[in-house]
Amino acid sequence: MAAPLKRWQRHMRLAGWSIIGLFAAGVAALALKLSYDIVTYVDEPELMEPGQSYGVADYIVSEVLFTAADVKFYAYRWSSEQPFRIVVLRPGQDGVEECVAGEAFDRWFFQTTEMYHGAALEYPVAAKPEDWAVFELIKYETPVEENDMRMLLPTRPGEPIIVEWAHIPGQYPSEWDPELFALVKQGCAGLGARP
Amino acid sequence: MTCVRPIPFLLALCAALAGCIDECTPVPVGERLTLIEAEEVLQVVVSGANLKLFAYRQTVVDPFDVVVVRSGGGPAEHCRSGPGFTRLVEASSALPVIRQAKTTVEEVSPEWFIIELWDGSKQSGIEQRLRRPTSRDGGTLMQWCYKQYVVEFDPAVWDSVSSGCRALGAAPAVAG
């Protein structure tokens, strides 16, 4: 029969088990908190504060896509050293416009590689689905998340472009120049290189 | 008094913790990964190192308007979609996942393609990165988050993509 534990040995055993218990409780609490953070991130996204929405290095962009009800604008390049080439399709019209991108395209493109936005609209615009245009920068060699958005181009001078993203709530005024997007709708006539 | 075995208990907690922090949606290995309903697709973008394709249609009952461009130059190919294009959309909208790749390959190489399918319902399309088979392994790889999976993808569809309007179109290619 083993000798009974001395008092200090009982205290040491109790202290040991207490430390193990506290560690286990800490790990469990951390796991629960991480689970809660992940769940709340998915279930309760928050409105963005005014500021920069995104910024992309221009040289990694291989394609630019602007899709509206009346124009399908697709610009691509084979490498960052080569100029963009533009292809434009117009629903209801035969044929395809094709040209090399010009200076106006460069101004528009560089603008779109970053965006600053204002505060979320207090009253979101209730536009018809066909009024929205989808904008996307495609980065062929960079397997990272894209920054697709849809936008409402203004119908009156002085109004901003309104943007919204797939996984972020709210609509936001963008600081992009609407005049440059008006050139997109002109296709090669607006953004193509001059002959 | 029954002794509690602390070490297995702590290991179980740590394993659960590791599982909690994997934020990527799990890929159903052994099942079909349905990304989008093929019949609802309105727009397709295929981006490769030497070939790019853009296609759209106004409604789900219309054929696609397809444009194909190549890095070797020449005017864009333009055609209405045919059965070959339909097979491309169907193949890339739902992928049977065979297994996770035991060894990963370089994420950037000419064999990789971005295929994006959009049904008009959201701001962005479903983008996936697929690597066409090489002579070494014979299987199509899918990049998903930071992992790679072998998926079932008809090799003939890859050949159709390479052929452009000749295989994807319903009518002869029209330049410009």
Interface residues (C-beta under 8 A of the other chain):
Chain A: I20 F23 A24 V27 A28 L30 A31 L34 S35 I38 S62 E63 L65 T67 K72 Y74 Y76 W78 R85 V87 L89 P91 G95 V96 E98 P129 V134 E136 I138 Y140 E141 P143 E146 D148 M149 R150 E164 W165 A166
Chain B: P6 F9 L10 L13 C14 A16 L17 C20 I21 E23 Q43 V45 S47 G48 A49 N50 K52 F54 Y56 Q58 D65 V67 V69 S71 P75 A76 H78 E107 V108 I114 E116 W118 G120 K122 Q123 S124 G125 E127 R129 Q143 V174 G176
